[in-house]
Amino acid sequence: MSRNIRALSRQTGLQQNLFTAIQDSAGNKGSPDSTDLTALAEQWRIGEAASYATASFYDFLHSDNKGKREWVCKGTACLMNGSSESAAAQCDNHGDALCLGYCYQGGGLLRQDNEGKFQTRALSGDSFQAVTMPVYSFCDTAVLTSTVDHVEALYRVALDCSDAQQQLRLSGLRGRGGAGFPFALKVQACAAEESVEKYIVCNADEGDPGAFSDRYLLEEQAHKVMAGMYAAGIACGAAQGVLYIRREYPEAITIIARAIEYYQDLPADISDKFSFYIIPGAGSYVCGEETALLNSIEGQRPEVRTRPPYPASYGLWGKPTLVSNVETFATVPWILQHGGAAYSSIGTQKSTGTKLLSLDAQFVRPGLYEVDMGADLETLVLEHAGGFKAPVKALQLGGPLGCIIPINKLAGLKLDFESMQQSGFALGHAGIVAIPQSFPIRDFLEHLFSYMAHESCGKCSPCRLGTAQGARLLEAAGQGEKIDSKLFADLLDTLEFGSLCALGGGLPLPVRNCLEYFQTELAGYFSTGESA
């Protein structure tokens, strides 16, 4: 069935996209009605069940949001600092959004006007304002936060670079979305496929609560991101690129659209080689998983695909596709301008280059930080960021699929893939959210499981059932019903080894961090007197 829908959706291409049409059908209503979905099914010659399945999946298209014009951020950072409740008190009949990228301020709000246009604001005092993101660079060579003096030169270097694949290999650049997969291998795999139709897809929907680095790059460094996609397209033999951008970042969508117009006015020898398209998301964390994202672009329900085949050979509409994230693409132009060897000299031997980190509003100096890979975490937190505004017991690093680091374990931790893994932690997307001393770890775990249960695509049973069961157990524990430690450990094993993707498979690490380092606090909630 999915291949049939894929083929039918492909007939109209990226300019007349099925997924965008489903969103447009909602208009100012907040949710498409049955008449809209039936008409779309007839227009695209798909079953009505398929259009209903897609529309019902996304937060901003769900019937619960019908008629709503405001969404309050309920992301982890806003929950931890208490700003969600303060923001909600200012609104009537609001919906919930799961991260709006205002973590450095708190109290994020998404609004839709009478013309259907979206904007984001953050609570400042007793009103919602556009609050500027603080940006800091603590590295010798700023790769991502440096200004762009000549936009055309970014694309010209990519066009003229005859050994782009070699430079990317020399750079050692690893994907910045969390997995750390060597970017050059993705380029090589896609380039090796024999197909006249290939795609470059920028995953700008990796919406880890607490991370706002993608928002910064899309809004402030748009041409770095696009030039990286352009370079990948030239190297792979792809002529079309898609930026799949979170609906929660409406300003980013507008800014990228302007950047595309600017690009189209560049000399024809540049702009004729590659075309850019924007596909706005509709509110779904799992669309940060590359195959779910591809299904979403195709207008299908964004369920994770089984692999193999991998996107490099069977991606968007079944064609070879390179999928990578915003920060990875934004790094590519610097590598092509200065050389792979220069980039590999920054950071550590295996984790080269620089990294963006997002620090939430509970730090004395919250904001976006660029540091060398391998930088000392304790120095970043206590010196560069000035420590905390109130007592903190732990840090969530890398979002819900990252890790939980107790404050007393910061010493000696380095911000690179290997050091974190060796210490039992994970770098992830590198958003850092402070967990207050007063916030119960049981409540945090319930929040974590509930969030993942809400965001699960539902395709595999371990994730669909396991996240919901974990949330139920922790909620019941808060009401005095103890959790069987062995069964809970089995649940985590099932999630880790049985899930199709990292949404279920990555959840056990931060949970186990909590069970290990906050055993005394959690002991009373488990039947054996041990957390697990």
VEXDREN-2710 file (C-alpha; in Angstrom, 1 decimal):
% VEXDREN-2710
k/r/px/py/pz
1/MET/0.0/0.0/0.0
2/SER/2.7/2.5/0.9
3/ARG/4.5/2.0/-2.4
4/ASN/1.2/2.7/-4.2
5/ILE/0.7/6.0/-2.3
6/ARG/4.3/6.8/-2.9
7/ALA/3.9/6.4/-6.6
8/LEU/0.7/8.5/-6.8
9/SER/2.2/11.2/-4.6
10/ARG/5.3/11.4/-6.8
11/GLN/3.3/12.3/-9.9
12/THR/2.8/15.9/-8.7
13/GLY/6.3/16.3/-7.4
14/LEU/7.5/18.7/-4.8
15/GLN/5.8/21.9/-6.0
16/GLN/2.3/20.4/-5.6
17/ASN/2.9/18.3/-2.6
18/LEU/0.2/16.0/-1.1
19/PHE/1.4/16.6/2.5
20/THR/1.3/20.4/2.0
21/ALA/-2.1/20.1/0.4
22/ILE/-3.4/18.3/3.5
23/GLN/-2.1/21.1/5.7
24/ASP/-3.5/23.8/3.4
25/SER/-7.0/22.1/3.6
26/ALA/-7.1/22.8/7.3
27/GLY/-6.8/26.6/6.5
28/ASN/-7.8/28.6/9.5
29/LYS/-9.9/25.8/11.0
30/GLY/-7.0/24.1/12.7
31/SER/-8.0/20.7/11.4
32/PRO/-9.2/19.4/8.0
33/ASP/-12.8/18.1/8.0
34/SER/-14.1/15.0/6.4
35/THR/-15.1/16.8/3.2
36/ASP/-11.6/18.2/2.8
37/LEU/-10.0/14.8/3.2
38/THR/-12.4/13.0/0.9
39/ALA/-11.7/15.6/-1.8
40/LEU/-8.0/15.2/-1.4
41/ALA/-8.2/11.4/-1.6
42/GLU/-10.1/11.7/-4.9
43/GLN/-7.7/14.3/-6.3
44/TRP/-4.6/12.2/-5.5
45/ARG/-6.4/8.9/-6.2
46/ILE/-5.6/7.4/-2.8
47/GLY/-7.9/5.8/-0.4
48/GLU/-9.8/8.0/2.1
49/ALA/-8.3/5.9/4.9
50/ALA/-4.8/7.1/3.8
51/SER/-5.7/10.8/3.9
52/TYR/-7.4/10.4/7.3
53/ALA/-4.4/8.4/8.6
54/THR/-2.0/11.2/7.6
55/ALA/-4.1/14.1/8.9
56/SER/-4.9/12.5/12.2
57/PHE/-1.2/11.8/13.1
58/TYR/0.0/15.4/13.4
59/ASP/-0.5/17.6/16.5
60/PHE/-1.4/20.7/14.4
61/LEU/-3.9/18.9/12.2
62/HIS/-5.5/16.9/15.0
63/SER/-9.2/17.4/15.7
64/ASP/-8.3/18.5/19.3
65/ASN/-6.8/21.6/17.8
66/LYS/-9.8/22.6/15.8
67/GLY/-10.5/26.3/16.1
68/LYS/-7.4/27.0/18.2
69/ARG/-5.1/29.9/17.4
70/GLU/-2.6/29.7/20.2
71/TRP/-0.3/26.9/21.4
72/VAL/1.7/27.0/24.6
73/CYS/5.1/25.3/24.8
74/LYS/5.0/22.2/27.0
75/GLY/8.6/21.2/26.2
76/THR/11.0/19.9/28.9
77/ALA/12.8/23.2/29.4
78/CYS/9.6/25.2/29.9
79/LEU/8.3/22.4/32.2
80/MET/11.5/22.5/34.3
81/ASN/11.5/26.2/34.8
82/GLY/7.8/26.5/35.4
83/SER/7.1/28.9/32.5
84/SER/4.6/26.6/30.8
85/GLU/2.0/27.4/33.5
86/SER/2.8/31.1/33.5
87/ALA/2.3/31.2/29.7
88/ALA/-0.9/29.2/29.8
89/ALA/-2.4/31.5/32.3
90/GLN/-2.1/34.3/29.7
91/CYS/-4.1/32.4/27.1
92/ASP/-7.6/31.2/26.5
93/ASN/-8.5/27.9/24.7
94/HIS/-4.9/27.2/23.8
95/GLY/-3.3/24.0/22.5
96/ASP/0.0/22.5/23.5
97/ALA/3.2/22.6/21.5
98/LEU/6.2/20.4/22.5
99/CYS/9.1/22.8/21.9
100/LEU/9.1/26.2/20.2
101/GLY/12.9/26.9/20.5
102/TYR/12.6/29.6/23.1
103/CYS/14.2/27.4/25.8
104/TYR/16.7/30.2/26.6
105/GLN/13.8/32.4/27.7
106/GLY/10.9/30.0/28.6
107/GLY/7.2/30.6/28.2
108/GLY/7.1/30.0/24.4
109/LEU/3.9/30.7/22.5
110/LEU/2.9/29.9/18.9
111/ARG/0.1/32.1/17.4
112/GLN/-1.8/31.9/14.1
113/ASP/-3.4/35.1/12.8
114/ASN/-6.7/35.5/10.8
115/GLU/-4.8/35.0/7.6
116/GLY/-3.4/31.6/8.7
117/LYS/0.2/32.9/9.3
118/PHE/2.1/31.7/12.3
119/GLN/4.5/33.5/14.6
120/THR/6.4/32.6/17.9
121/ARG/6.9/34.7/21.0
122/ALA/8.1/34.1/24.5
123/LEU/6.8/35.3/27.8
124/SER/8.7/38.3/29.0
125/GLY/7.3/39.8/32.2
126/ASP/3.5/39.7/31.7
127/SER/3.5/39.8/27.9
128/PHE/4.7/37.8/24.9
129/GLN/7.6/39.3/23.0
130/ALA/10.2/38.3/20.4
131/VAL/13.2/37.7/22.6
132/THR/16.6/37.6/20.9
133/MET/18.7/34.5/21.2
134/PRO/22.1/35.0/23.0
135/VAL/24.9/33.5/21.0
136/TYR/28.4/32.8/22.3
137/SER/31.5/31.3/20.7
138/PHE/34.2/29.7/22.9
139/CYS/36.4/28.2/20.2
140/ASP/39.4/29.4/18.3
141/THR/37.7/29.0/15.0
142/ALA/34.0/29.8/14.7
143/VAL/32.7/27.5/12.0
144/LEU/28.9/27.9/12.5
145/THR/28.5/31.3/14.3
146/SER/30.7/33.3/12.0
147/THR/29.1/35.8/9.7
148/VAL/28.9/35.3/5.9
149/ASP/30.4/38.1/4.0
150/HIS/29.8/36.9/0.4
151/VAL/26.8/34.6/-0.1
152/GLU/27.6/33.8/-3.7
153/ALA/31.1/32.5/-2.7
154/LEU/29.5/29.8/-0.6
155/TYR/27.8/28.3/-3.6
156/ARG/30.7/29.0/-6.0
157/VAL/33.1/27.0/-3.9
158/ALA/30.7/24.1/-3.8
159/LEU/30.3/24.3/-7.6
160/ASP/34.0/24.6/-8.3
161/CYS/35.3/22.0/-5.8
162/SER/36.4/19.0/-7.8
163/ASP/37.3/16.8/-4.8
164/ALA/34.4/17.5/-2.4
165/GLN/34.1/13.9/-1.4
166/GLN/37.8/13.7/-0.6
167/GLN/37.7/16.9/1.5
168/LEU/34.7/15.6/3.4
169/ARG/36.5/12.3/4.1
170/LEU/39.6/14.2/5.3
171/SER/37.4/16.4/7.6
172/GLY/36.1/13.5/9.6
173/LEU/32.7/15.4/9.8
174/ARG/30.1/13.2/11.6
175/GLY/26.4/13.8/11.6
176/ARG/25.4/16.4/14.2
177/GLY/21.9/15.0/14.7
178/GLY/23.0/12.7/17.4
179/ALA/24.0/9.4/15.8
180/GLY/27.4/10.7/14.7
181/PHE/27.5/8.8/11.4
182/PRO/30.4/9.9/9.1
183/PHE/28.9/12.3/6.6
184/ALA/31.3/11.4/3.8
185/LEU/30.0/7.9/3.8
186/LYS/26.4/9.1/3.2
187/VAL/27.6/11.2/0.3
188/GLN/29.6/8.3/-1.1
189/ALA/26.7/5.9/-0.9
190/CYS/24.3/8.3/-2.6
191/ALA/26.8/9.3/-5.3
192/ALA/27.4/5.6/-6.1
193/GLU/23.7/5.0/-7.0
194/GLU/23.0/5.0/-10.7
195/SER/19.8/7.1/-11.0
196/VAL/18.9/10.3/-13.0
197/GLU/16.7/11.3/-10.1
198/LYS/18.2/11.9/-6.6
199/TYR/17.3/14.1/-3.7
200/ILE/19.0/16.0/-0.9
201/VAL/16.8/16.3/2.2
202/CYS/17.6/18.6/5.1
203/ASN/16.1/17.3/8.3
204/ALA/15.1/20.5/10.0
205/ASP/12.5/18.7/12.2
206/GLU/14.8/17.2/14.8
207/GLY/12.8/18.8/17.5
208/ASP/14.5/17.7/20.7
209/PRO/12.9/19.7/23.5
210/GLY/15.6/21.9/24.9
211/ALA/17.6/22.3/21.6
212/PHE/17.3/25.4/19.5
213/SER/20.5/25.2/17.4
214/ASP/18.6/24.3/14.3
215/ARG/16.4/27.4/14.8
216/TYR/19.5/29.6/15.0
217/LEU/21.1/28.2/11.9
218/LEU/17.9/28.4/9.8
219/GLU/17.1/32.0/10.9
220/GLU/20.6/33.4/11.1
221/GLN/22.8/31.2/8.9
222/ALA/20.3/30.2/6.2
223/HIS/22.8/30.2/3.3
224/LYS/25.3/28.1/5.1
225/VAL/22.6/25.4/5.4
226/MET/21.5/25.7/1.8
227/ALA/25.1/25.9/0.5
228/GLY/25.8/22.7/2.3
229/MET/22.8/21.0/0.7
230/TYR/23.9/22.4/-2.7
231/ALA/27.4/21.0/-2.2
232/ALA/26.0/17.6/-1.3
233/GLY/23.8/17.8/-4.4
234/ILE/26.7/18.5/-6.7
235/ALA/28.8/15.7/-5.1
236/CYS/25.9/13.1/-5.3
237/GLY/24.5/14.1/-8.6
238/ALA/21.2/15.4/-7.2
239/ALA/19.4/18.4/-8.6
240/GLN/16.6/18.9/-6.0
241/GLY/16.7/19.6/-2.3
242/VAL/14.0/19.7/0.4
243/LEU/14.1/21.5/3.6
244/TYR/11.6/19.9/5.9
245/ILE/11.2/22.6/8.6
246/ARG/9.3/22.3/11.9
247/ARG/5.9/24.1/11.9
248/GLU/7.0/25.3/15.4
249/TYR/9.6/27.5/13.7
250/PRO/7.5/29.7/11.4
251/GLU/10.1/32.5/11.3
252/ALA/12.6/30.0/10.0
253/ILE/10.2/29.0/7.2
254/THR/9.8/32.6/6.2
255/ILE/13.6/33.3/6.3
256/ILE/14.5/30.2/4.3
257/ALA/11.9/31.1/1.7
258/ARG/13.6/34.5/1.3
259/ALA/17.0/32.9/1.1
260/ILE/15.7/30.6/-1.7
261/GLU/14.5/33.7/-3.6
262/TYR/18.0/35.3/-3.2
263/TYR/19.6/32.1/-4.4
264/GLN/17.4/32.0/-7.5
265/ASP/18.8/35.5/-8.4
266/LEU/22.4/34.3/-8.3
267/PRO/24.2/33.7/-11.7
268/ALA/22.6/31.0/-13.7
269/ASP/25.6/28.8/-13.7
270/ILE/25.0/28.4/-10.0
271/SER/21.2/28.5/-9.6
272/ASP/20.4/26.3/-12.6
273/LYS/22.2/23.4/-11.0
274/PHE/20.0/22.8/-8.0
275/SER/16.4/23.7/-6.8
276/PHE/15.3/24.1/-3.2
277/TYR/11.8/23.4/-1.8
278/ILE/10.3/23.9/1.6
279/ILE/8.0/21.4/3.2
280/PRO/6.6/22.6/6.6
281/GLY/6.1/20.0/9.2
282/ALA/2.8/19.7/11.1
283/GLY/3.9/18.8/14.7
284/SER/5.6/15.4/15.1
285/TYR/8.8/14.5/16.9
286/VAL/9.2/11.2/15.1
287/CYS/9.6/13.0/11.8
288/GLY/13.1/13.7/13.0
289/GLU/13.7/10.1/12.1
290/GLU/14.9/10.1/8.5
291/THR/12.5/7.5/7.1
292/ALA/9.5/8.8/8.9
293/LEU/10.4/12.2/7.5
294/LEU/10.5/10.8/3.9
295/ASN/7.1/9.2/4.4
296/SER/5.8/12.5/5.6
297/ILE/7.0/14.4/2.6
298/GLU/5.3/11.8/0.4
299/GLY/2.0/12.5/2.2
300/GLN/1.9/9.2/4.0
301/ARG/1.5/8.6/7.7
302/PRO/5.0/9.2/9.0
303/GLU/5.8/5.8/10.3
304/VAL/9.4/4.5/10.4
305/ARG/10.4/2.3/7.5
306/THR/12.2/-1.0/8.1
307/ARG/15.8/-1.0/6.8
308/PRO/17.4/-2.0/4.6
309/PRO/16.9/-0.5/2.1
310/TYR/18.5/2.7/3.3
311/PRO/17.6/6.1/2.0
312/ALA/20.8/6.3/0.0
313/SER/19.4/3.7/-2.3
314/TYR/15.7/3.9/-1.7
315/GLY/14.7/7.2/-0.2
316/LEU/12.2/9.9/-1.3
317/TRP/9.7/8.4/-3.7
318/GLY/11.9/5.4/-3.9
319/LYS/14.9/7.3/-5.3
320/PRO/18.4/7.7/-3.9
321/THR/18.3/10.3/-1.2
322/LEU/20.9/11.9/1.1
323/VAL/19.3/12.9/4.4
324/SER/21.2/14.9/7.0
325/ASN/20.5/17.5/9.6
326/VAL/20.8/21.3/9.7
327/GLU/24.0/21.6/11.6
328/THR/25.8/19.0/9.4
329/PHE/24.9/20.8/6.2
330/ALA/25.8/24.2/7.7
331/THR/29.3/22.9/8.4
332/VAL/30.0/21.7/4.8
333/PRO/30.8/25.1/3.2
334/TRP/33.5/25.9/5.8
335/ILE/35.2/22.5/5.0
336/LEU/35.1/23.2/1.2
337/GLN/36.5/26.7/1.7
338/HIS/39.3/25.8/4.1
339/GLY/39.9/22.1/3.4
340/GLY/39.1/18.9/5.2
341/ALA/42.5/18.8/7.0
342/ALA/41.9/22.2/8.5
343/TYR/38.6/21.1/9.9
344/SER/40.0/17.8/11.3
345/SER/42.6/19.8/13.2
346/ILE/39.7/21.2/15.3
347/GLY/38.3/19.1/18.1
348/THR/39.4/15.6/18.8
349/GLN/40.8/12.8/16.6
350/LYS/37.5/11.0/16.2
351/SER/35.1/13.9/16.9
352/THR/36.4/16.7/14.7
353/GLY/35.2/20.2/14.4
354/THR/33.0/22.4/16.5
355/LYS/29.6/21.8/18.1
356/LEU/26.6/23.9/18.9
357/LEU/25.0/23.6/22.3
358/SER/21.7/25.0/23.5
359/LEU/21.6/26.0/27.2
360/ASP/18.2/26.7/28.7
361/ALA/16.8/29.5/30.8
362/GLN/17.9/28.1/34.2
363/PHE/21.6/29.0/33.4
364/VAL/22.9/32.4/34.5
365/ARG/23.9/32.9/30.8
366/PRO/21.5/30.9/28.7
367/GLY/21.7/30.8/24.9
368/LEU/23.5/29.1/22.0
369/TYR/27.2/28.2/22.4
370/GLU/29.7/27.1/19.8
371/VAL/32.6/25.1/21.3
372/ASP/35.3/22.7/20.0
373/MET/34.4/19.1/20.1
374/GLY/36.1/17.7/23.2
375/ALA/35.5/20.8/25.3
376/ASP/35.1/20.4/29.0
377/LEU/31.5/20.2/30.1
378/GLU/32.1/21.5/33.6
379/THR/33.9/24.6/32.3
380/LEU/31.1/25.3/29.9
381/VAL/28.4/25.0/32.6
382/LEU/30.1/26.7/35.5
383/GLU/32.4/29.2/33.9
384/HIS/31.1/30.1/30.4
385/ALA/27.4/29.8/31.3
386/GLY/27.9/31.2/34.8
387/GLY/26.3/28.2/36.6
388/PHE/22.6/28.2/37.6
389/LYS/20.0/30.7/38.8
390/ALA/18.8/28.1/41.4
391/PRO/20.0/24.8/42.7
392/VAL/20.1/22.0/40.1
393/LYS/20.4/18.2/40.6
394/ALA/21.1/17.1/37.0
395/LEU/21.4/18.0/33.4
396/GLN/19.4/16.5/30.5
397/LEU/21.9/16.5/27.6
398/GLY/20.7/15.6/24.1
399/GLY/17.0/15.7/24.6
400/PRO/14.7/12.7/25.5
401/LEU/17.0/10.3/23.6
402/GLY/20.2/11.7/25.2
403/CYS/21.2/11.2/28.8
404/ILE/20.8/12.5/32.4
405/ILE/24.0/13.7/34.1
406/PRO/24.0/14.4/37.8
407/ILE/25.7/17.6/38.7
408/ASN/28.3/15.8/40.8
409/LYS/29.4/13.8/37.6
410/LEU/30.3/16.8/35.5
411/ALA/34.0/16.8/36.3
412/GLY/36.1/15.3/33.6
413/LEU/33.3/14.9/31.0
414/LYS/34.2/16.0/27.5
415/LEU/31.8/17.1/24.8
416/ASP/32.5/14.5/22.1
417/PHE/30.9/11.3/21.0
418/GLU/33.5/8.9/22.4
419/SER/34.0/10.5/25.8
420/MET/30.3/10.6/26.5
421/GLN/29.7/7.0/25.4
422/GLN/32.6/5.7/27.5
423/SER/31.1/7.5/30.5
424/GLY/27.7/6.0/30.0
425/PHE/26.1/9.1/28.6
426/ALA/25.3/10.5/25.1
427/LEU/25.9/13.8/23.3
428/GLY/22.8/13.6/21.1
429/HIS/21.7/16.9/19.6
430/ALA/23.4/18.7/22.5
431/GLY/20.5/20.6/24.0
432/ILE/21.1/21.1/27.8
433/VAL/18.2/21.4/30.2
434/ALA/18.8/21.8/33.9
435/ILE/16.6/19.7/36.2
436/PRO/15.9/21.7/39.4
437/GLN/16.8/20.3/42.8
438/SER/13.2/20.6/43.7
439/PHE/11.9/18.6/40.7
440/PRO/11.2/14.9/41.6
441/ILE/13.0/12.4/39.3
442/ARG/9.9/10.2/39.3
443/ASP/8.0/13.1/37.8
444/PHE/10.7/13.7/35.3
445/LEU/10.6/10.0/34.2
446/GLU/6.8/10.1/33.9
447/HIS/7.2/13.2/31.7
448/LEU/9.8/11.4/29.6
449/PHE/7.7/8.3/29.0
450/SER/4.5/10.3/28.4
451/TYR/6.3/12.4/25.8
452/MET/7.6/9.4/24.0
453/ALA/4.3/7.6/24.1
454/HIS/2.6/10.6/22.5
455/GLU/5.3/10.9/19.8
456/SER/5.6/7.2/18.9
457/CYS/4.7/6.5/15.3
458/GLY/3.1/3.2/16.5
459/LYS/4.6/1.0/13.9
460/CYS/6.5/-1.3/16.2
461/SER/4.9/-2.9/19.3
462/PRO/7.9/-2.4/21.7
463/CYS/7.8/1.3/21.3
464/ARG/4.0/1.8/20.9
465/LEU/3.2/-0.4/23.9
466/GLY/6.4/0.0/26.0
467/THR/6.4/3.8/26.2
468/ALA/2.7/3.9/27.2
469/GLN/3.3/1.1/29.8
470/GLY/6.2/3.0/31.3
471/ALA/4.1/6.1/31.6
472/ARG/1.3/4.2/33.3
473/LEU/3.7/2.5/35.7
474/LEU/5.3/5.8/36.7
475/GLU/2.0/7.6/37.1
476/ALA/0.7/4.7/39.3
477/ALA/3.9/4.9/41.3
478/GLY/3.2/8.5/42.1
479/GLN/-0.1/7.3/43.6
480/GLY/1.5/4.7/45.8
481/GLU/1.5/1.6/43.6
482/LYS/5.0/0.3/43.5
483/ILE/6.8/-0.8/40.3
484/ASP/8.2/-4.3/39.9
485/SER/11.9/-3.7/39.4
486/LYS/12.6/-6.8/37.3
487/LEU/9.6/-6.1/35.0
488/PHE/10.7/-2.5/34.6
489/ALA/14.2/-3.7/33.6
490/ASP/12.7/-6.1/31.1
491/LEU/10.6/-3.2/29.7
492/LEU/13.7/-1.2/29.1
493/ASP/15.5/-4.1/27.4
494/THR/12.5/-4.6/25.1
495/LEU/12.5/-1.0/24.2
496/GLU/16.2/-1.0/23.5
497/PHE/16.5/-4.1/21.5
498/GLY/13.0/-4.4/19.9
499/SER/12.3/-1.0/18.6
500/LEU/12.7/-0.1/15.0
501/CYS/14.3/3.2/15.5
502/ALA/15.9/5.4/18.2
503/LEU/12.7/6.8/19.5
504/GLY/12.1/3.6/21.4
505/GLY/15.6/2.3/21.3
506/GLY/17.2/5.4/22.7
507/LEU/14.8/6.0/25.6
508/PRO/16.3/3.4/28.0
509/LEU/19.7/5.3/28.4
510/PRO/18.4/8.4/30.1
511/VAL/16.0/6.3/32.2
512/ARG/18.9/4.0/33.3
513/ASN/20.9/7.1/34.1
514/CYS/18.2/8.2/36.5
515/LEU/17.8/4.7/38.0
516/GLU/21.6/4.5/38.6
517/TYR/22.3/8.0/40.0
518/PHE/19.1/8.7/41.8
519/GLN/18.5/5.3/43.3
520/THR/17.9/6.6/46.8
521/GLU/15.3/9.0/45.6
522/LEU/13.5/6.4/43.5
523/ALA/13.8/3.4/45.8
524/GLY/10.5/3.9/47.4
525/TYR/8.6/3.6/44.1
526/PHE/9.9/0.1/43.4
527/SER/8.7/-3.2/44.9
528/THR/12.2/-4.6/45.7
529/GLY/13.5/-1.4/47.3
530/GLU/15.9/-1.1/44.3
531/SER/15.2/1.1/41.3
532/ALA/16.2/-1.6/38.8
END
